[in-house]
Amino acid sequence: MLLGIVSSFLRLLPPVSASPRNRGKSRVLTMQGLLVLSAPNLASLHNRLLLLAGRQPTVLNLASAHVRGFTVPGLLHFLNTCFPGGYRMVARTGANFYPFPPAIAKPLARLLPGLAWGIVVALEKTRAYNDQFIRFVRQQQLETNFYVGEDLEDCEMRVR
């Protein structure tokens, strides 16, 4: 059995715009292949403390392209909404633990992944992909700067 592995870093991709980008990953990934996603954790300890103090979370830097933060449940909900039943989480961990040095941050991230700076999830592809991410963007009439392909019905007509 071939096992496909695709990894992605979502830091620069807003959820809506991530839909067309996820199309390619979901299309080329084999059944039971692994998709490894990492993203800034909106629910990290330091972001929670910043919010408690009335400050802006660092993952939502309004003066840059980095304006998206994720939680594991939010990321899974997004994927399941766009590609229902397409992925099953098989592993989860944390990455980095701001503001600690690496010698302390790495063990803390393993021990408390939900409070780590970054989230990392391994997802197994559980069903065939048929342009669900693109269809979601179109059905919801979402705006995106990404190319969402030709009209799907026109493409299907030409294939026949």
C-alpha positions in Angstrom: 0.0 0.0 0.0 1.3 3.4 -0.9 1.1 6.0 1.8 1.1 9.6 0.6 2.3 12.3 2.9 1.6 16.0 2.3 2.6 18.7 4.7 1.4 22.3 4.9 2.0 25.4 6.9 -1.2 27.5 7.3 0.3 30.6 8.9 -0.2 32.8 5.8 -3.5 31.3 4.6 -6.8 32.6 5.9 -9.4 29.8 6.3 -11.6 30.9 3.4 -8.6 31.3 1.1 -7.2 28.0 2.3 -10.0 26.1 0.5 -8.6 26.2 -3.0 -5.1 25.5 -1.7 -6.4 22.4 0.1 -7.9 21.2 -3.2 -4.4 20.3 -4.5 -3.4 18.6 -1.3 -6.6 16.6 -1.1 -6.5 15.7 -4.8 -3.0 14.2 -4.9 -3.0 12.6 -1.5 -3.7 8.8 -1.7 -6.5 7.2 0.3 -5.2 6.6 3.9 -2.4 9.1 3.1 -1.3 11.6 5.8 -1.8 15.3 5.6 0.3 17.1 8.2 -0.9 20.6 9.1 0.8 23.1 11.4 -0.5 26.5 12.3 -0.3 29.2 14.9 -2.4 28.4 18.0 -4.9 31.0 18.8 -5.5 29.3 22.2 -1.8 29.2 23.2 -1.0 30.2 26.7 0.7 33.5 25.8 -2.3 34.5 23.5 -4.7 33.7 26.4 -2.7 35.9 28.7 -2.5 38.7 26.1 -6.3 38.6 25.8 -6.8 38.6 29.5 -4.7 41.8 29.6 -6.8 43.3 26.9 -4.0 43.0 24.3 -4.0 41.7 20.7 -3.0 38.0 20.3 0.3 37.7 18.4 -1.2 35.3 15.9 -3.6 38.0 14.8 -1.1 40.7 13.8 -3.4 43.2 12.2 -0.5 45.1 10.6 0.7 42.2 8.5 -0.4 39.2 6.4 -0.4 37.1 9.5 -4.0 37.7 10.6 -5.2 34.1 11.2 -5.0 32.0 14.3 -6.4 28.5 14.6 -7.5 26.1 17.4 -7.5 22.3 16.8 -11.3 22.1 17.0 -11.6 25.1 14.7 -9.2 23.7 12.1 -11.0 20.3 12.2 -14.4 22.0 11.9 -13.2 24.0 8.9 -11.8 20.9 7.1 -15.0 18.9 7.9 -17.2 21.7 6.7 -15.4 22.0 3.4 -14.6 18.3 2.8 -17.1 16.3 5.1 -15.7 13.1 6.3 -12.5 13.6 4.2 -10.0 13.5 7.0 -9.6 11.8 10.4 -7.1 13.1 13.0 -4.6 10.4 13.9 -2.1 12.5 15.8 -1.7 15.9 17.5 1.2 17.7 19.1 2.3 21.2 20.0 5.3 23.2 18.7 7.2 25.8 20.7 6.1 27.3 23.9 6.5 31.1 23.9 8.3 32.8 25.7 10.5 30.0 27.0 13.9 28.9 25.6 13.9 25.7 23.5 15.2 23.5 26.4 12.0 24.3 28.3 9.6 25.0 25.4 10.0 21.6 23.7 9.0 19.5 26.7 6.2 22.0 27.6 4.8 21.8 24.1 4.8 18.0 24.3 3.2 18.0 27.7 0.6 20.8 27.1 0.0 20.8 23.3 -3.2 22.8 23.6 -1.2 25.7 25.2 1.8 25.6 22.8 2.5 28.4 20.3 1.8 26.1 17.3 -0.5 23.2 16.6 0.5 20.2 14.5 -2.0 17.6 13.4 -1.7 14.5 11.3 -4.8 13.7 9.3 -5.6 10.5 7.5 -7.5 10.9 4.2 -10.6 8.7 4.6 -12.5 9.2 1.4 -12.1 10.2 -2.3 -11.8 13.8 -3.1 -14.0 15.3 -5.8 -13.4 19.1 -5.7 -15.2 19.6 -2.4 -13.1 22.6 -1.4 -13.7 24.4 -4.6 -17.4 23.5 -4.5 -17.6 24.9 -0.9 -16.1 28.2 -1.9 -18.6 28.5 -4.8 -21.7 27.3 -2.9 -21.0 29.7 -0.1 -20.2 32.5 -2.6 -17.0 33.3 -0.7 -14.5 35.8 -2.0 -11.0 34.6 -2.6 -7.8 35.8 -4.3 -6.9 32.3 -5.3 -7.8 30.7 -8.6 -10.7 28.4 -8.1 -10.5 26.7 -11.5 -12.8 26.7 -14.5 -16.5 26.3 -14.1 -16.8 22.7 -12.8 -19.8 21.9 -15.0 -18.0 23.1 -18.1 -15.0 20.9 -17.3 -17.3 17.9 -16.7 -19.0 18.5 -20.1 -15.7 18.6 -22.0 -14.5 15.4 -20.3 -17.5 13.4 -21.6 
